[in-house]
Amino acid sequence: GRLGGEEFAAALPGASLADARTYAEALRLGVEQHHFEIRGQRHPITTSLGVAAWADAMSGSADLLRIADERLY
């Protein structure tokens, strides 16, 4: 779902962190395959993704999103 602006989140219930990383990389590569053109000039499309998994020490979804955001960089 959309978090705001250009930020989106995807929940992958039952997926391991490794599964989520694989999914994120496949998504990144899929986006990279596209481009758009303006006045005959080609522009690539890229995306950055951060992946996090729920941990018992987290107090809520804000913790999960914060970690994913930190890993985005």
Predicted model as a PDB file, atoms N, CA, C, CB and O in Angstrom, pLDDT in the B-factor column:
MODEL        1                                                                  
ATOM      1  N   GLY A   1       0.818  -1.182   0.000  1.00 88.00           N  
ATOM      2  CA  GLY A   1       0.000   0.000   0.000  1.00 88.00           C  
ATOM      3  C   GLY A   1       0.865   1.249   0.000  1.00 88.00           C  
ATOM      4  O   GLY A   1       2.056   1.213   0.309  1.00 88.00           O  
ATOM      5  N   ARG A   2       0.245   2.318  -0.346  1.00 89.00           N  
ATOM      6  CA  ARG A   2       0.956   3.600  -0.414  1.00 89.00           C  
ATOM      7  C   ARG A   2       1.066   4.216   0.973  1.00 89.00           C  
ATOM      8  CB  ARG A   2       0.240   4.573  -1.375  1.00 89.00           C  
ATOM      9  O   ARG A   2       0.076   4.325   1.696  1.00 89.00           O  
ATOM     10  N   LEU A   3       2.282   4.619   1.336  1.00 88.00           N  
ATOM     11  CA  LEU A   3       2.513   5.259   2.627  1.00 88.00           C  
ATOM     12  C   LEU A   3       2.399   6.765   2.507  1.00 88.00           C  
ATOM     13  CB  LEU A   3       3.883   4.878   3.179  1.00 88.00           C  
ATOM     14  O   LEU A   3       2.071   7.447   3.478  1.00 88.00           O  
ATOM     15  N   GLY A   4       2.663   7.277   1.338  1.00 83.00           N  
ATOM     16  CA  GLY A   4       2.622   8.718   1.099  1.00 83.00           C  
ATOM     17  C   GLY A   4       3.704   9.107   0.126  1.00 83.00           C  
ATOM     18  O   GLY A   4       4.756   8.470   0.063  1.00 83.00           O  
ATOM     19  N   GLY A   5       3.445  10.161  -0.640  1.00 85.00           N  
ATOM     20  CA  GLY A   5       4.436  10.594  -1.621  1.00 85.00           C  
ATOM     21  C   GLY A   5       4.795   9.481  -2.573  1.00 85.00           C  
ATOM     22  O   GLY A   5       3.933   8.917  -3.247  1.00 85.00           O  
ATOM     23  N   GLU A   6       6.063   9.172  -2.621  1.00 86.00           N  
ATOM     24  CA  GLU A   6       6.563   8.108  -3.497  1.00 86.00           C  
ATOM     25  C   GLU A   6       6.858   6.824  -2.736  1.00 86.00           C  
ATOM     26  CB  GLU A   6       7.814   8.570  -4.216  1.00 86.00           C  
ATOM     27  O   GLU A   6       7.516   5.929  -3.268  1.00 86.00           O  
ATOM     28  N   GLU A   7       6.387   6.722  -1.514  1.00 89.00           N  
ATOM     29  CA  GLU A   7       6.708   5.567  -0.680  1.00 89.00           C  
ATOM     30  C   GLU A   7       5.562   4.565  -0.635  1.00 89.00           C  
ATOM     31  CB  GLU A   7       7.054   6.018   0.728  1.00 89.00           C  
ATOM     32  O   GLU A   7       4.399   4.918  -0.437  1.00 89.00           O  
ATOM     33  N   PHE A   8       5.934   3.302  -0.826  1.00 91.00           N  
ATOM     34  CA  PHE A   8       4.983   2.196  -0.776  1.00 91.00           C  
ATOM     35  C   PHE A   8       5.540   1.124   0.148  1.00 91.00           C  
ATOM     36  CB  PHE A   8       4.705   1.620  -2.200  1.00 91.00           C  
ATOM     37  O   PHE A   8       6.749   1.052   0.367  1.00 91.00           O  
ATOM     38  N   ALA A   9       4.666   0.300   0.682  1.00 92.00           N  
ATOM     39  CA  ALA A   9       5.082  -0.826   1.515  1.00 92.00           C  
ATOM     40  C   ALA A   9       4.337  -2.072   1.044  1.00 92.00           C  
ATOM     41  CB  ALA A   9       4.805  -0.546   3.034  1.00 92.00           C  
ATOM     42  O   ALA A   9       3.196  -1.998   0.589  1.00 92.00           O  
ATOM     43  N   ALA A  10       4.999  -3.198   1.161  1.00 92.00           N  
ATOM     44  CA  ALA A  10       4.382  -4.484   0.830  1.00 92.00           C  
ATOM     45  C   ALA A  10       4.572  -5.412   2.013  1.00 92.00           C  
ATOM     46  CB  ALA A  10       4.995  -5.102  -0.475  1.00 92.00           C  
ATOM     47  O   ALA A  10       5.686  -5.562   2.515  1.00 92.00           O  
ATOM     48  N   ALA A  11       3.513  -6.025   2.454  1.00 91.00           N  
ATOM     49  CA  ALA A  11       3.582  -7.024   3.516  1.00 91.00           C  
ATOM     50  C   ALA A  11       3.624  -8.400   2.859  1.00 91.00           C  
ATOM     51  CB  ALA A  11       2.366  -6.900   4.505  1.00 91.00           C  
ATOM     52  O   ALA A  11       2.845  -8.688   1.951  1.00 91.00           O  
ATOM     53  N   LEU A  12       4.527  -9.232   3.321  1.00 92.00           N  
ATOM     54  CA  LEU A  12       4.692 -10.578   2.776  1.00 92.00           C  
ATOM     55  C   LEU A  12       4.526 -11.589   3.906  1.00 92.00           C  
ATOM     56  CB  LEU A  12       6.083 -10.740   2.084  1.00 92.00           C  
ATOM     57  O   LEU A  12       5.510 -12.171   4.362  1.00 92.00           O  
ATOM     58  N   PRO A  13       3.295 -11.804   4.363  1.00 91.00           N  
ATOM     59  CA  PRO A  13       3.065 -12.719   5.486  1.00 91.00           C  
ATOM     60  C   PRO A  13       3.629 -14.106   5.205  1.00 91.00           C  
ATOM     61  CB  PRO A  13       1.571 -12.821   5.789  1.00 91.00           C  
ATOM     62  O   PRO A  13       3.409 -14.675   4.136  1.00 91.00           O  
ATOM     63  N   GLY A  14       4.354 -14.636   6.172  1.00 91.00           N  
ATOM     64  CA  GLY A  14       4.916 -15.976   6.049  1.00 91.00           C  
ATOM     65  C   GLY A  14       6.234 -16.039   5.302  1.00 91.00           C  
ATOM     66  O   GLY A  14       6.875 -17.089   5.269  1.00 91.00           O  
ATOM     67  N   ALA A  15       6.652 -14.929   4.702  1.00 92.00           N  
ATOM     68  CA  ALA A  15       7.928 -14.918   3.968  1.00 92.00           C  
ATOM     69  C   ALA A  15       9.080 -14.715   4.950  1.00 92.00           C  
ATOM     70  CB  ALA A  15       7.937 -13.799   2.876  1.00 92.00           C  
ATOM     71  O   ALA A  15       8.962 -13.967   5.920  1.00 92.00           O  
ATOM     72  N   SER A  16      10.179 -15.384   4.685  1.00 92.00           N  
ATOM     73  CA  SER A  16      11.380 -15.164   5.489  1.00 92.00           C  
ATOM     74  C   SER A  16      12.044 -13.873   5.012  1.00 92.00           C  
ATOM     75  CB  SER A  16      12.369 -16.382   5.387  1.00 92.00           C  
ATOM     76  O   SER A  16      11.681 -13.328   3.970  1.00 92.00           O  
ATOM     77  N   LEU A  17      13.010 -13.396   5.774  1.00 92.00           N  
ATOM     78  CA  LEU A  17      13.752 -12.208   5.356  1.00 92.00           C  
ATOM     79  C   LEU A  17      14.465 -12.478   4.035  1.00 92.00           C  
ATOM     80  CB  LEU A  17      14.769 -11.785   6.442  1.00 92.00           C  
ATOM     81  O   LEU A  17      14.515 -11.603   3.170  1.00 92.00           O  
ATOM     82  N   ALA A  18      15.011 -13.666   3.872  1.00 95.00           N  
ATOM     83  CA  ALA A  18      15.683 -14.024   2.608  1.00 95.00           C  
ATOM     84  C   ALA A  18      14.683 -14.019   1.452  1.00 95.00           C  
ATOM     85  CB  ALA A  18      16.360 -15.419   2.722  1.00 95.00           C  
ATOM     86  O   ALA A  18      15.004 -13.543   0.363  1.00 95.00           O  
ATOM     87  N   ASP A  19      13.474 -14.543   1.675  1.00 95.00           N  
ATOM     88  CA  ASP A  19      12.436 -14.522   0.642  1.00 95.00           C  
ATOM     89  C   ASP A  19      12.085 -13.085   0.262  1.00 95.00           C  
ATOM     90  CB  ASP A  19      11.176 -15.269   1.125  1.00 95.00           C  
ATOM     91  O   ASP A  19      11.935 -12.762  -0.917  1.00 95.00           O  
ATOM     92  N   ALA A  20      11.956 -12.237   1.264  1.00 94.00           N  
ATOM     93  CA  ALA A  20      11.607 -10.834   1.019  1.00 94.00           C  
ATOM     94  C   ALA A  20      12.709 -10.129   0.227  1.00 94.00           C  
ATOM     95  CB  ALA A  20      11.360 -10.099   2.352  1.00 94.00           C  
ATOM     96  O   ALA A  20      12.426  -9.328  -0.664  1.00 94.00           O  
ATOM     97  N   ARG A  21      13.948 -10.429   0.553  1.00 94.00           N  
ATOM     98  CA  ARG A  21      15.066  -9.836  -0.211  1.00 94.00           C  
ATOM     99  C   ARG A  21      15.034 -10.290  -1.663  1.00 94.00           C  
ATOM    100  CB  ARG A  21      16.422 -10.214   0.424  1.00 94.00           C  
ATOM    101  O   ARG A  21      15.266  -9.492  -2.570  1.00 94.00           O  
ATOM    102  N   THR A  22      14.748 -11.566  -1.885  1.00 96.00           N  
ATOM    103  CA  THR A  22      14.657 -12.100  -3.252  1.00 96.00           C  
ATOM    104  C   THR A  22      13.523 -11.412  -4.009  1.00 96.00           C  
ATOM    105  CB  THR A  22      14.435 -13.638  -3.230  1.00 96.00           C  
ATOM    106  O   THR A  22      13.687 -11.034  -5.169  1.00 96.00           O  
ATOM    107  N   TYR A  23      12.382 -11.252  -3.357  1.00 95.00           N  
ATOM    108  CA  TYR A  23      11.249 -10.586  -3.973  1.00 95.00           C  
ATOM    109  C   TYR A  23      11.590  -9.134  -4.300  1.00 95.00           C  
ATOM    110  CB  TYR A  23      10.026 -10.654  -3.054  1.00 95.00           C  
ATOM    111  O   TYR A  23      11.288  -8.656  -5.393  1.00 95.00           O  
ATOM    112  N   ALA A  24      12.215  -8.437  -3.361  1.00 95.00           N  
ATOM    113  CA  ALA A  24      12.577  -7.033  -3.566  1.00 95.00           C  
ATOM    114  C   ALA A  24      13.547  -6.882  -4.728  1.00 95.00           C  
ATOM    115  CB  ALA A  24      13.191  -6.446  -2.291  1.00 95.00           C  
ATOM    116  O   ALA A  24      13.411  -5.961  -5.533  1.00 95.00           O  
ATOM    117  N   GLU A  25      14.514  -7.767  -4.823  1.00 95.00           N  
ATOM    118  CA  GLU A  25      15.484  -7.689  -5.920  1.00 95.00           C  
ATOM    119  C   GLU A  25      14.809  -7.961  -7.261  1.00 95.00           C  
ATOM    120  CB  GLU A  25      16.636  -8.686  -5.695  1.00 95.00           C  
ATOM    121  O   GLU A  25      15.131  -7.311  -8.256  1.00 95.00           O  
ATOM    122  N   ALA A  26      13.883  -8.910  -7.301  1.00 96.00           N  
ATOM    123  CA  ALA A  26      13.150  -9.188  -8.542  1.00 96.00           C  
ATOM    124  C   ALA A  26      12.307  -7.969  -8.939  1.00 96.00           C  
ATOM    125  CB  ALA A  26      12.245 -10.445  -8.375  1.00 96.00           C  
ATOM    126  O   ALA A  26      12.218  -7.634 -10.120  1.00 96.00           O  
ATOM    127  N   LEU A  27      11.699  -7.321  -7.969  1.00 95.00           N  
ATOM    128  CA  LEU A  27      10.923  -6.118  -8.237  1.00 95.00           C  
ATOM    129  C   LEU A  27      11.818  -5.004  -8.764  1.00 95.00           C  
ATOM    130  CB  LEU A  27      10.193  -5.659  -6.973  1.00 95.00           C  
ATOM    131  O   LEU A  27      11.470  -4.328  -9.733  1.00 95.00           O  
ATOM    132  N   ARG A  28      12.969  -4.813  -8.127  1.00 95.00           N  
ATOM    133  CA  ARG A  28      13.911  -3.776  -8.558  1.00 95.00           C  
ATOM    134  C   ARG A  28      14.365  -4.012  -9.994  1.00 95.00           C  
ATOM    135  CB  ARG A  28      15.127  -3.735  -7.622  1.00 95.00           C  
ATOM    136  O   ARG A  28      14.406  -3.083 -10.801  1.00 95.00           O  
ATOM    137  N   LEU A  29      14.704  -5.257 -10.307  1.00 96.00           N  
ATOM    138  CA  LEU A  29      15.148  -5.578 -11.665  1.00 96.00           C  
ATOM    139  C   LEU A  29      14.021  -5.397 -12.680  1.00 96.00           C  
ATOM    140  CB  LEU A  29      15.677  -7.012 -11.723  1.00 96.00           C  
ATOM    141  O   LEU A  29      14.258  -4.956 -13.805  1.00 96.00           O  
ATOM    142  N   GLY A  30      12.796  -5.739 -12.280  1.00 95.00           N  
ATOM    143  CA  GLY A  30      11.657  -5.558 -13.172  1.00 95.00           C  
ATOM    144  C   GLY A  30      11.411  -4.095 -13.502  1.00 95.00           C  
ATOM    145  O   GLY A  30      11.143  -3.752 -14.654  1.00 95.00           O  
ATOM    146  N   VAL A  31      11.500  -3.237 -12.501  1.00 94.00           N  
ATOM    147  CA  VAL A  31      11.326  -1.799 -12.721  1.00 94.00           C  
ATOM    148  C   VAL A  31      12.433  -1.274 -13.628  1.00 94.00           C  
ATOM    149  CB  VAL A  31      11.322  -1.033 -11.374  1.00 94.00           C  
ATOM    150  O   VAL A  31      12.186  -0.448 -14.507  1.00 94.00           O  
ATOM    151  N   GLU A  32      13.638  -1.753 -13.413  1.00 94.00           N  
ATOM    152  CA  GLU A  32      14.806  -1.298 -14.182  1.00 94.00           C  
ATOM    153  C   GLU A  32      14.681  -1.606 -15.677  1.00 94.00           C  
ATOM    154  CB  GLU A  32      16.072  -1.947 -13.634  1.00 94.00           C  
ATOM    155  O   GLU A  32      15.350  -0.975 -16.496  1.00 94.00           O  
ATOM    156  N   GLN A  33      13.838  -2.561 -16.033  1.00 94.00           N  
ATOM    157  CA  GLN A  33      13.670  -2.945 -17.437  1.00 94.00           C  
ATOM    158  C   GLN A  33      12.868  -1.917 -18.231  1.00 94.00           C  
ATOM    159  CB  GLN A  33      12.989  -4.297 -17.525  1.00 94.00           C  
ATOM    160  O   GLN A  33      12.807  -1.996 -19.458  1.00 94.00           O  
ATOM    161  N   HIS A  34      12.259  -0.966 -17.553  1.00 93.00           N  
ATOM    162  CA  HIS A  34      11.396   0.021 -18.209  1.00 93.00           C  
ATOM    163  C   HIS A  34      12.083   1.379 -18.300  1.00 93.00           C  
ATOM    164  CB  HIS A  34      10.069   0.157 -17.456  1.00 93.00           C  
ATOM    165  O   HIS A  34      13.055   1.654 -17.597  1.00 93.00           O  
ATOM    166  N   HIS A  35      11.561   2.204 -19.170  1.00 93.00           N  
ATOM    167  CA  HIS A  35      12.057   3.567 -19.325  1.00 93.00           C  
ATOM    168  C   HIS A  35      10.913   4.431 -19.854  1.00 93.00           C  
ATOM    169  CB  HIS A  35      13.300   3.617 -20.286  1.00 93.00           C  
ATOM    170  O   HIS A  35       9.854   3.919 -20.218  1.00 93.00           O  
ATOM    171  N   PHE A  36      11.132   5.711 -19.891  1.00 92.00           N  
ATOM    172  CA  PHE A  36      10.177   6.594 -20.534  1.00 92.00           C  
ATOM    173  C   PHE A  36      10.951   7.557 -21.418  1.00 92.00           C  
ATOM    174  CB  PHE A  36       9.309   7.358 -19.488  1.00 92.00           C  
ATOM    175  O   PHE A  36      12.144   7.787 -21.214  1.00 92.00           O  
ATOM    176  N   GLU A  37      10.264   8.112 -22.391  1.00 94.00           N  
ATOM    177  CA  GLU A  37      10.908   9.028 -23.331  1.00 94.00           C  
ATOM    178  C   GLU A  37      10.250  10.397 -23.270  1.00 94.00           C  
ATOM    179  CB  GLU A  37      10.848   8.471 -24.763  1.00 94.00           C  
ATOM    180  O   GLU A  37       9.027  10.516 -23.194  1.00 94.00           O  
ATOM    181  N   ILE A  38      11.077  11.414 -23.305  1.00 95.00           N  
ATOM    182  CA  ILE A  38      10.630  12.797 -23.390  1.00 95.00           C  
ATOM    183  C   ILE A  38      11.388  13.427 -24.553  1.00 95.00           C  
ATOM    184  CB  ILE A  38      10.872  13.584 -22.034  1.00 95.00           C  
ATOM    185  O   ILE A  38      12.617  13.506 -24.544  1.00 95.00           O  
ATOM    186  N   ARG A  39      10.642  13.865 -25.541  1.00 95.00           N  
ATOM    187  CA  ARG A  39      11.225  14.508 -26.732  1.00 95.00           C  
ATOM    188  C   ARG A  39      12.343  13.668 -27.337  1.00 95.00           C  
ATOM    189  CB  ARG A  39      11.761  15.897 -26.378  1.00 95.00           C  
ATOM    190  O   ARG A  39      13.394  14.182 -27.718  1.00 95.00           O  
ATOM    191  N   GLY A  40      12.091  12.376 -27.414  1.00 93.00           N  
ATOM    192  CA  GLY A  40      13.047  11.467 -28.033  1.00 93.00           C  
ATOM    193  C   GLY A  40      14.224  11.077 -27.159  1.00 93.00           C  
ATOM    194  O   GLY A  40      15.094  10.320 -27.590  1.00 93.00           O  
ATOM    195  N   GLN A  41      14.259  11.580 -25.951  1.00 95.00           N  
ATOM    196  CA  GLN A  41      15.367  11.252 -25.040  1.00 95.00           C  
ATOM    197  C   GLN A  41      14.895  10.185 -24.050  1.00 95.00           C  
ATOM    198  CB  GLN A  41      15.875  12.532 -24.280  1.00 95.00           C  
ATOM    199  O   GLN A  41      13.865  10.341 -23.394  1.00 95.00           O  
ATOM    200  N   ARG A  42      15.663   9.105 -23.954  1.00 93.00           N  
ATOM    201  CA  ARG A  42      15.313   7.974 -23.101  1.00 93.00           C  
ATOM    202  C   ARG A  42      15.768   8.220 -21.663  1.00 93.00           C  
ATOM    203  CB  ARG A  42      15.938   6.677 -23.644  1.00 93.00           C  
ATOM    204  O   ARG A  42      16.894   8.654 -21.420  1.00 93.00           O  
ATOM    205  N   HIS A  43      14.869   7.932 -20.712  1.00 95.00           N  
ATOM    206  CA  HIS A  43      15.172   8.104 -19.292  1.00 95.00           C  
ATOM    207  C   HIS A  43      14.912   6.784 -18.567  1.00 95.00           C  
ATOM    208  CB  HIS A  43      14.321   9.258 -18.669  1.00 95.00           C  
ATOM    209  O   HIS A  43      13.826   6.218 -18.688  1.00 95.00           O  
ATOM    210  N   PRO A  44      15.886   6.297 -17.825  1.00 93.00           N  
ATOM    211  CA  PRO A  44      15.690   5.037 -17.104  1.00 93.00           C  
ATOM    212  C   PRO A  44      14.780   5.231 -15.886  1.00 93.00           C  
ATOM    213  CB  PRO A  44      17.047   4.461 -16.662  1.00 93.00           C  
ATOM    214  O   PRO A  44      14.615   6.342 -15.382  1.00 93.00           O  
ATOM    215  N   ILE A  45      14.206   4.142 -15.439  1.00 94.00           N  
ATOM    216  CA  ILE A  45      13.417   4.134 -14.204  1.00 94.00           C  
ATOM    217  C   ILE A  45      14.130   3.208 -13.225  1.00 94.00           C  
ATOM    218  CB  ILE A  45      11.921   3.666 -14.462  1.00 94.00           C  
ATOM    219  O   ILE A  45      14.481   2.079 -13.564  1.00 94.00           O  
ATOM    220  N   THR A  46      14.334   3.690 -12.033  1.00 93.00           N  
ATOM    221  CA  THR A  46      14.979   2.871 -11.003  1.00 93.00           C  
ATOM    222  C   THR A  46      14.159   2.960  -9.721  1.00 93.00           C  
ATOM    223  CB  THR A  46      16.454   3.331 -10.755  1.00 93.00           C  
ATOM    224  O   THR A  46      13.273   3.805  -9.590  1.00 93.00           O  
ATOM    225  N   THR A  47      14.462   2.099  -8.804  1.00 93.00           N  
ATOM    226  CA  THR A  47      13.803   2.130  -7.493  1.00 93.00           C  
ATOM    227  C   THR A  47      14.792   1.683  -6.430  1.00 93.00           C  
ATOM    228  CB  THR A  47      12.533   1.227  -7.477  1.00 93.00           C  
ATOM    229  O   THR A  47      15.740   0.950  -6.711  1.00 93.00           O  
ATOM    230  N   SER A  48      14.562   2.126  -5.229  1.00 92.00           N  
ATOM    231  CA  SER A  48      15.340   1.686  -4.076  1.00 92.00           C  
ATOM    232  C   SER A  48      14.376   1.012  -3.107  1.00 92.00           C  
ATOM    233  CB  SER A  48      16.098   2.889  -3.391  1.00 92.00           C  
ATOM    234  O   SER A  48      13.265   1.491  -2.882  1.00 92.00           O  
ATOM    235  N   LEU A  49      14.817  -0.104  -2.539  1.00 93.00           N  
ATOM    236  CA  LEU A  49      13.940  -0.858  -1.643  1.00 93.00           C  
ATOM    237  C   LEU A  49      14.675  -1.187  -0.349  1.00 93.00           C  
ATOM    238  CB  LEU A  49      13.441  -2.153  -2.324  1.00 93.00           C  
ATOM    239  O   LEU A  49      15.867  -1.494  -0.354  1.00 93.00           O  
ATOM    240  N   GLY A  50      13.951  -1.119   0.738  1.00 93.00           N  
ATOM    241  CA  GLY A  50      14.477  -1.547   2.030  1.00 93.00           C  
ATOM    242  C   GLY A  50      13.640  -2.708   2.529  1.00 93.00           C  
ATOM    243  O   GLY A  50      12.416  -2.691   2.396  1.00 93.00           O  
ATOM    244  N   VAL A  51      14.275  -3.705   3.094  1.00 94.00           N  
ATOM    245  CA  VAL A  51      13.581  -4.916   3.539  1.00 94.00           C  
ATOM    246  C   VAL A  51      13.803  -5.109   5.037  1.00 94.00           C  
ATOM    247  CB  VAL A  51      14.073  -6.164   2.746  1.00 94.00           C  
ATOM    248  O   VAL A  51      14.917  -4.960   5.537  1.00 94.00           O  
ATOM    249  N   ALA A  52      12.731  -5.440   5.736  1.00 93.00           N  
ATOM    250  CA  ALA A  52      12.823  -5.708   7.177  1.00 93.00           C  
ATOM    251  C   ALA A  52      11.852  -6.834   7.521  1.00 93.00           C  
ATOM    252  CB  ALA A  52      12.508  -4.419   8.021  1.00 93.00           C  
ATOM    253  O   ALA A  52      10.865  -7.054   6.818  1.00 93.00           O  
ATOM    254  N   ALA A  53      12.139  -7.534   8.597  1.00 92.00           N  
ATOM    255  CA  ALA A  53      11.269  -8.607   9.079  1.00 92.00           C  
ATOM    256  C   ALA A  53      10.843  -8.287  10.504  1.00 92.00           C  
ATOM    257  CB  ALA A  53      11.986  -9.992   9.010  1.00 92.00           C  
ATOM    258  O   ALA A  53      11.589  -7.676  11.269  1.00 92.00           O  
ATOM    259  N   TRP A  54       9.650  -8.704  10.842  1.00 90.00           N  
ATOM    260  CA  TRP A  54       9.119  -8.464  12.187  1.00 90.00           C  
ATOM    261  C   TRP A  54       9.961  -9.179  13.229  1.00 90.00           C  
ATOM    262  CB  TRP A  54       7.657  -8.923  12.284  1.00 90.00           C  
ATOM    263  O   TRP A  54      10.371 -10.323  13.031  1.00 90.00           O  
ATOM    264  N   ALA A  55      10.216  -8.503  14.332  1.00 87.00           N  
ATOM    265  CA  ALA A  55      10.929  -9.084  15.472  1.00 87.00           C  
ATOM    266  C   ALA A  55      10.102  -8.839  16.730  1.00 87.00           C  
ATOM    267  CB  ALA A  55      12.368  -8.474  15.618  1.00 87.00           C  
ATOM    268  O   ALA A  55       9.434  -7.812  16.848  1.00 87.00           O  
ATOM    269  N   ASP A  56      10.147  -9.767  17.655  1.00 87.00           N  
ATOM    270  CA  ASP A  56       9.351  -9.651  18.884  1.00 87.00           C  
ATOM    271  C   ASP A  56       9.661  -8.381  19.670  1.00 87.00           C  
ATOM    272  CB  ASP A  56       9.587 -10.858  19.767  1.00 87.00           C  
ATOM    273  O   ASP A  56       8.802  -7.875  20.392  1.00 87.00           O  
ATOM    274  N   ALA A  57      10.879  -7.863  19.536  1.00 89.00           N  
ATOM    275  CA  ALA A  57      11.276  -6.668  20.276  1.00 89.00           C  
ATOM    276  C   ALA A  57      10.625  -5.391  19.725  1.00 89.00           C  
ATOM    277  CB  ALA A  57      12.788  -6.526  20.245  1.00 89.00           C  
ATOM    278  O   ALA A  57      10.709  -4.339  20.360  1.00 89.00           O  
ATOM    279  N   MET A  58       9.984  -5.466  18.564  1.00 89.00           N  
ATOM    280  CA  MET A  58       9.362  -4.285  17.963  1.00 89.00           C  
ATOM    281  C   MET A  58       8.067  -3.967  18.688  1.00 89.00           C  
ATOM    282  CB  MET A  58       9.098  -4.504  16.453  1.00 89.00           C  
ATOM    283  O   MET A  58       7.329  -4.858  19.109  1.00 89.00           O  
ATOM    284  N   SER A  59       7.808  -2.658  18.825  1.00 92.00           N  
ATOM    285  CA  SER A  59       6.590  -2.246  19.526  1.00 92.00           C  
ATOM    286  C   SER A  59       5.419  -2.003  18.571  1.00 92.00           C  
ATOM    287  CB  SER A  59       6.860  -0.987  20.331  1.00 92.00           C  
ATOM    288  O   SER A  59       4.282  -1.839  19.013  1.00 92.00           O  
ATOM    289  N   GLY A  60       5.691  -1.981  17.286  1.00 90.00           N  
ATOM    290  CA  GLY A  60       4.610  -1.764  16.334  1.00 90.00           C  
ATOM    291  C   GLY A  60       5.131  -1.651  14.917  1.00 90.00           C  
ATOM    292  O   GLY A  60       6.331  -1.770  14.667  1.00 90.00           O  
ATOM    293  N   SER A  61       4.213  -1.420  13.996  1.00 90.00           N  
ATOM    294  CA  SER A  61       4.581  -1.350  12.583  1.00 90.00           C  
ATOM    295  C   SER A  61       5.514  -0.177  12.292  1.00 90.00           C  
ATOM    296  CB  SER A  61       3.332  -1.239  11.724  1.00 90.00           C  
ATOM    297  O   SER A  61       6.281  -0.231  11.330  1.00 90.00           O  
ATOM    298  N   ALA A  62       5.465   0.875  13.098  1.00 92.00           N  
ATOM    299  CA  ALA A  62       6.363   2.016  12.886  1.00 92.00           C  
ATOM    300  C   ALA A  62       7.826   1.577  13.004  1.00 92.00           C  
ATOM    301  CB  ALA A  62       6.058   3.145  13.904  1.00 92.00           C  
ATOM    302  O   ALA A  62       8.680   2.064  12.264  1.00 92.00           O  
ATOM    303  N   ASP A  63       8.116   0.663  13.927  1.00 93.00           N  
ATOM    304  CA  ASP A  63       9.485   0.142  14.067  1.00 93.00           C  
ATOM    305  C   ASP A  63       9.901  -0.606  12.806  1.00 93.00           C  
ATOM    306  CB  ASP A  63       9.593  -0.788  15.299  1.00 93.00           C  
ATOM    307  O   ASP A  63      11.019  -0.443  12.315  1.00 93.00           O  
ATOM    308  N   LEU A  64       9.009  -1.412  12.298  1.00 91.00           N  
ATOM    309  CA  LEU A  64       9.297  -2.198  11.096  1.00 91.00           C  
ATOM    310  C   LEU A  64       9.560  -1.277   9.905  1.00 91.00           C  
ATOM    311  CB  LEU A  64       8.128  -3.156  10.782  1.00 91.00           C  
ATOM    312  O   LEU A  64      10.511  -1.492   9.154  1.00 91.00           O  
ATOM    313  N   LEU A  65       8.732  -0.266   9.731  1.00 92.00           N  
ATOM    314  CA  LEU A  65       8.911   0.671   8.619  1.00 92.00           C  
ATOM    315  C   LEU A  65      10.179   1.501   8.776  1.00 92.00           C  
ATOM    316  CB  LEU A  65       7.704   1.591   8.508  1.00 92.00           C  
ATOM    317  O   LEU A  65      10.851   1.805   7.790  1.00 92.00           O  
ATOM    318  N   ARG A  66      10.506   1.868  10.015  1.00 92.00           N  
ATOM    319  CA  ARG A  66      11.735   2.635  10.265  1.00 92.00           C  
ATOM    320  C   ARG A  66      12.962   1.817   9.858  1.00 92.00           C  
ATOM    321  CB  ARG A  66      11.831   3.043  11.762  1.00 92.00           C  
ATOM    322  O   ARG A  66      13.873   2.345   9.219  1.00 92.00           O  
ATOM    323  N   ILE A  67      12.993   0.556  10.217  1.00 92.00           N  
ATOM    324  CA  ILE A  67      14.124  -0.310   9.867  1.00 92.00           C  
ATOM    325  C   ILE A  67      14.212  -0.487   8.358  1.00 92.00           C  
ATOM    326  CB  ILE A  67      13.993  -1.683  10.556  1.00 92.00           C  
ATOM    327  O   ILE A  67      15.300  -0.408   7.788  1.00 92.00           O  
ATOM    328  N   ALA A  68      13.088  -0.722   7.714  1.00 92.00           N  
ATOM    329  CA  ALA A  68      13.088  -0.869   6.250  1.00 92.00           C  
ATOM    330  C   ALA A  68      13.596   0.412   5.602  1.00 92.00           C  
ATOM    331  CB  ALA A  68      11.666  -1.212   5.726  1.00 92.00           C  
ATOM    332  O   ALA A  68      14.351   0.359   4.631  1.00 92.00           O  
ATOM    333  N   ASP A  69      13.186   1.566   6.133  1.00 91.00           N  
ATOM    334  CA  ASP A  69      13.636   2.850   5.588  1.00 91.00           C  
ATOM    335  C   ASP A  69      15.138   3.027   5.764  1.00 91.00           C  
ATOM    336  CB  ASP A  69      12.891   4.007   6.261  1.00 91.00           C  
ATOM    337  O   ASP A  69      15.811   3.505   4.852  1.00 91.00           O  
ATOM    338  N   GLU A  70      15.679   2.647   6.928  1.00 92.00           N  
ATOM    339  CA  GLU A  70      17.127   2.728   7.156  1.00 92.00           C  
ATOM    340  C   GLU A  70      17.888   1.834   6.176  1.00 92.00           C  
ATOM    341  CB  GLU A  70      17.466   2.329   8.606  1.00 92.00           C  
ATOM    342  O   GLU A  70      18.951   2.215   5.685  1.00 92.00           O  
ATOM    343  N   ARG A  71      17.357   0.670   5.897  1.00 91.00           N  
ATOM    344  CA  ARG A  71      18.016  -0.279   4.988  1.00 91.00           C  
ATOM    345  C   ARG A  71      17.896   0.143   3.536  1.00 91.00           C  
ATOM    346  CB  ARG A  71      17.429  -1.668   5.162  1.00 91.00           C  
ATOM    347  O   ARG A  71      18.646  -0.339   2.686  1.00 91.00           O  
ATOM    348  N   LEU A  72      16.976   1.024   3.246  1.00 87.00           N  
ATOM    349  CA  LEU A  72      16.811   1.534   1.894  1.00 87.00           C  
ATOM    350  C   LEU A  72      18.078   2.254   1.451  1.00 87.00           C  
ATOM    351  CB  LEU A  72      15.596   2.475   1.810  1.00 87.00           C  
ATOM    352  O   LEU A  72      18.427   2.233   0.271  1.00 87.00           O  
ATOM    353  N   TYR A  73      18.763   2.886   2.386  1.00 86.00           N  
ATOM    354  CA  TYR A  73      19.967   3.641   2.049  1.00 86.00           C  
ATOM    355  C   TYR A  73      21.191   2.762   2.102  1.00 86.00           C  
ATOM    356  CB  TYR A  73      20.138   4.823   2.986  1.00 86.00           C  
ATOM    357  O   TYR A  73      22.299   3.232   1.846  1.00 86.00           O  
TER     358      TYR A  73                                                      
ENDMDL                                                                          
END                                                                             
